[in-house]
Amino acid sequence: MQPLRGTTVVSLEQAIAAPYATRQLADLGARVIKVERPGAGDFARGYDSRVNGLSSHFVWVNRSKESLTLDFKDPRGLAVLRRLLAGADVFVQNLAPGAAARAGLGAEELRAAHPGLVVCDISGYGSPGPYETMKAYDLMVQSESGLLSVTGTGEDMAKVGISVSDIAAGMYAYSSILAALLERGRTGAGAHLDVSMLEATVEWMGFPLYYAYDGAEPPPRAGAAHATIYPYGPFTARDETVVMMAIQNEREWRAFCARFLERPELAEDPDYASNAARNANRAALGAVIAARFAELSGDEVTALLAAVPVAYARVNGMADVWRHPQLAARGRWHEVDTPAGPVPALAPPGVAGAPRMDPVPALGEHTDAILGELGLAAEEVAGLRAEGVV
């Protein structure tokens, strides 16, 4: 199922936030034309060379797109881009703050020319405001949003191991674009969407924010454990297998004491008889649980936890995830072509039917075809290329 088939998205995108949003649209069938700088392209192409010589970041967020190299700072390139936008449904950009507006590609100007166009600006902090011109990379926004303050251990803060602020902004851009297209179907009018990485991340900070409401103490940094629920975190089995487990209510706690710890009397101990008490005495209780884990292998631990039953999970590394039995059983791994050959790719979550898994484009791979669609003759394209405009 490709419900966005026939929808054209033009994107001045780089790094992760906007490319991640537009890849979701491409997964649903949209035609996504990725406008890149001649010669260099999206700078994420050069982040690393881990995927057969290609960037891991780029391969992840750019399948099923077309790459058009175009210098829109050149008047001839800008004229080409304007012609492209005349036939577009959606325009997405996450350039440096103010760059699109300075080029004559601000939302107000574009929507005056194309009332049905959905314009989506993705930035670090949004506009207006005192932070609107600040550069914002993922770790900067993790810092500003308070995410770092609640992530890590008591001694050391830690960033989230993925580009979570980029991803949050990308997903809000994606869902907002879908909503704007639905509304346009009713009214014919486009929209201007202003998606901020800061606001997207702060939205996801709801629990620690409200936990610290009205000057209250924030949740402490608890490493891989839960900050306020206990036991909820990793424990190590005899064979060094690390297993994450969680107790969510008093029924589970009593069953865990009886069937896993084999100490039913512990459930009624005043130090552990409620989550608040267990959380306050987590060091002593943790020693009891750790000692029991140390008696068992990883397989024995997971079998006993399943029998209680309580929630548990093995703490997997990347190699484990590549061969995860649940993903394999559900047929979630497919192949996409890249300029360096086919690579595995996870099917988009929740998409009905056969997923769209088209190639990751080489830089400028579709330039000639797209310019031909716009009516430019081969000689004109050759001239633009010779002068570095495309």
N, C-alpha and C positions, 0 to 999 in steps of 0.2 A: 504494500500500500504506500503510495507516494502522494499524499494529499496536497502537497505544494507544487506538483507538476504544473508547469506553465507560469510559475512565479519567478521573476528575475530579480536577483539581489546583486547590487554592485557594492563592493566593499573596499575602502581604503584602510587596510588592516595590517597590523603587525603584532608580533609577540603572541600572546595567548588569548586575552579577553575577547576581542572581536573575532578572531579566527575560530575560537571555540563556539561562539554563538552562531556564526554562519555555517560551521560544519553541521550543527544540529539542523539548520534549515536545509542544507544539502542532503542530509540523511533522509529528510522527508520529501525529497524530489525537487527542491528549488534549484534553479540554475544560479550558481554563485560565481560571479566574475570577480576574481581577486586582482586588484590593481597593485602592481609592484613597481619598484624603482628599476629602471633599466640598469643592467649590469650587476647590481647587488641584490635586489629583491628584498623581501621581508627579512629583517636581520635575524629572525629566528632560524632561518636556513643555516646560519653559521654557528648556532649555539654549541653543537657538538657533532660528532660523526659516528654515532653509535649504531645506526641502523644501516648496515652495508654502505657506510660512508655518508649517509644522510643524517640530518638532525632528528633526534628522538622527539623533540618538541614539535618540529614541523610535520613530521609524518603523522603524529597523533591528531593534529587539529586541522589538517588541510586536504583530506581525501575528498573526492567527488567535486572538486572545484576546477575552474578554468583560470589559468594565469595569463594576464595581460600586462606586459611591461609598458609603462607610460610615464613620461615626465609631465605631470599636470602643472608644474610651475612654468613650463614653456607655454605661451599662448596657444600654440598649435595643439599641444597635448591637452590643455584645458578644454579646447573646443571639441576634441574627440571625446573627452569624458562627459561633457555636457550632452553630446549627441547620444551617448550611451545611457545617461540618466533619463533622457526623454522617453526611453522605452522600459525603464525599470519600475518595479513595484516597491523596492526597499533599497535604501542607501544606508550603509553602516560605516562608521569611521571611528578609529581610536588613535588618531594622530596626536602629536604633541598639543597641549592646550592652546586653543586659538588658531592652529594651523589651517584647519578646514575653512574657518570663517575668513581668514586673511586671503585665502585663495578664491574667495567668492563662492564657497560651497557650504556656507552656513545654513542652518535649518530654515530660517525665515526667508532667505533668498530662494532656496530650492523649492520650498513649498509654495511660494508666490508663482514660480514658473510651472510647477507641477503639483497642483492641489491634491492629487491622489497619492502622492509619494509618502511612504513611511520613512522618516529620517530618524536614525538611531545613533546618537552620540554616546560613546563610552569613554569615560575619563576616570582619573583617579579620585577626584573630589567633587565633580559637578560644578555647574555655573548657575548663578553667581556665588560669591562668597570669598572670604579672605584666602582660601587655599586653591582657588580655581586655576591659577597659573603654575602651581607646583608640579614638578615631575613626580610620578607615582608609579613605582614598581611594586610587585606583589609584597615583598617584605616590608616596604615602607607602609603599606596600607595595613598589613597585619599588625604593625607597631601602633599606628594611629588609632586603629579600631579597638585596641585593648586586648586583641587576641593573644599577643605574646605574653601579656601579664598573667594569663591563666593557663599557659601551656609550658610544660617543662617540669622540673623538679622544684622542691623547696629552695634549693640553692641556686639553680640556674634556669632562666627562661629558655625556651626553644621555639623556633619557628615550626609551623606545620610543614610536614615533609613534601607536600604538593603545593602547587600554585593556587591556594584556596581562594584568595581574594580575586584573582583573575577568573577562576572558574565560577565563583559566585556571581560576579558581574556578567559573565558570559551567559549564564543560565537565566538571569533576570532579563537580559537583553532579548534572549531567545523567546521566553514566554511573553514578554511585552510586545514583541513584534507579532507573534501569533495573535495576541489579543487585538492589536491594531488592525491586522488584516481582516479579522472577523468583523470589527466595527466598520471598516471601510466597505465590506460587503453589504452592510446595511445602509450606510449613508453616502458612500462614494468618496468620503473625505479621508485624506491621509492623516498623519500625526507626527508630532515631534516627541521622541523619547529621549530622555536625558538620564543615562544609567551611570551611577557612580560606584566605583569599587568600594569606597568607604561605606556608603549606605548599604550596599549589598552585604558586606561583611558584618557591619553592626547589626543588621537584621538577624544574622545567624548567631549573634552574641546574646540573644534574648535571655537565656538561662542565667549566665553570670551577671548580666546587667540587673535583672530583677532580683537575683539573690543578694545583690549589693544595693538594693533600693533604699533611697532616703538616707544615705550615709552608712549603711550597714557594711560589715566586713565582706570583701569579695571572697569567692571560693578559693582555697589555697591551691597552688600548683601541686599536682599529685602524680607527676610522671605518667605512667601508663594506667594507673588506677583511677577510679572515679573520685572526684574531689569530695563528694558528700555522701555517697552510698558505700556501705562496706558490709561484707567483702564483695568487691567489684574490681577486679584487676588481674594481673598476671601472677602465676605461681609456677615454679620449676619442678618438674618430675625428676625421678631418680636418674633417668637417662638423658637429662638436660633438655627434654622437650618442654617448651614454654606453653602453658595453657592459660587462656583468659577465661575467667568464670565470673558469674554475677548472681547475687541474691537480690531479689526485687521485693520480697514481702515476707511476712512472718511465717506463713505456711511453708515457703521454700526454706527458710532458715531452720525450722524445726526438722524438716525432712533431711536437710543437708547434715545437721548434727547427728541424726540417727543413722542415716544410710551411708554417708561418706566418711565423716569423722569417727563414726562408731562411738560417739559420746553424746547420747541424747540428753543427758543432764545439763550439758552446756547451754542448751536452748533457753533454760530457765535462769541461768546465772544473771543476776542483776546488771553485771557489767556488759552483757551481750543481749539482753532481752528485747531491745528495740534497735532500730537502725541508728538512732541518735547515740545510744550507748555504745553500739559497736563501732561507730565512727569515732567516738571520743577515745575508745580503747583499742584502736586499730593495731598498734604496735604489738600488744600482748596477744590479741586474737590472731594477727598475722603470723606470729611465731608458731601457734598451734596448727594453723592450716598448712604452713610451709613444712612443718615436720611430717604431717600426714602425706603431703605430696611427695616428699623425699623417700617415702617407703614404697612408692608405686612407679611403674613405668608410665610413659605418656599414654599408651593404649589402655592401660588399666585405669588411669585417671579419667579419660574420656568415657570409658564404658561405665564407670561408677557414676559420673556426673549425669550421663544420659539416663541412668536408671533412677536417679533421685526423684524427678528430673529437675535440673536447673540449666540455665543457658551456659554454654561454653563454646570456645573456639580455639583452634590452634593458632599460634602467632606465626604466620607464614612469612617467608621471604619472597622476593620476586620470582625466584625459580619455582617455588611452590605454587604461586598464583598462575604462572604460565601453564602448569599441568593440573590445575585445580579440578577435581573430579566432578564437581557440580557444574562448572562451566562446560566441561567436555560432554557431560550427559545431556545438557540442554542444547548442544550444538551451537554455542555462542561464538566460537572462533571461526572466522572466515578469512579470505585472502584479499588483499588489495594490491594492485600493481603500483610500482613506484619507478622513478628513473633508474633505480639500482636493482630492479627485479621485484618479484612478489614478496610481501611480508604478511604475517598474520595480523588481523585486526578484529577487535571485539565488535560484535553487532550492536547497533544502538539499542539501549534498553527501551522496552515498551513498544517498539514499532511492530505493527501487525504485518504479517506476510513476509515475503522475501525482502531483506533489507537492501538498500542501495549502498553498494560498496565499490564505487568507481575509483580510478587511480588518483594518487597524489601527483599534482602536476609538476613538470619541470619548469624552471623559471622562463616565463614568456612563451610557453608551449602553444598557447592558443591566440597569440597576438595577431598573426596574419588572418586567421579565420574570423576573429571578432571584428577586426577592422574591415575585412571584406563584407561582413554583414552590414556594416554601417555605410557601405557604398564607396569606400576608398579603393582606388585602383591600385594594382600591384606596383606601378611605378611610383605612386604617391607614398605607399607604405615603405618602399625601398629608400626613398628620399628621407622620410622621417627616421628610418633606422640609421641611415648614414650620418645623420646629424644628432643622433643620440636621444631623439624625442621618444622613440619606442625601443 
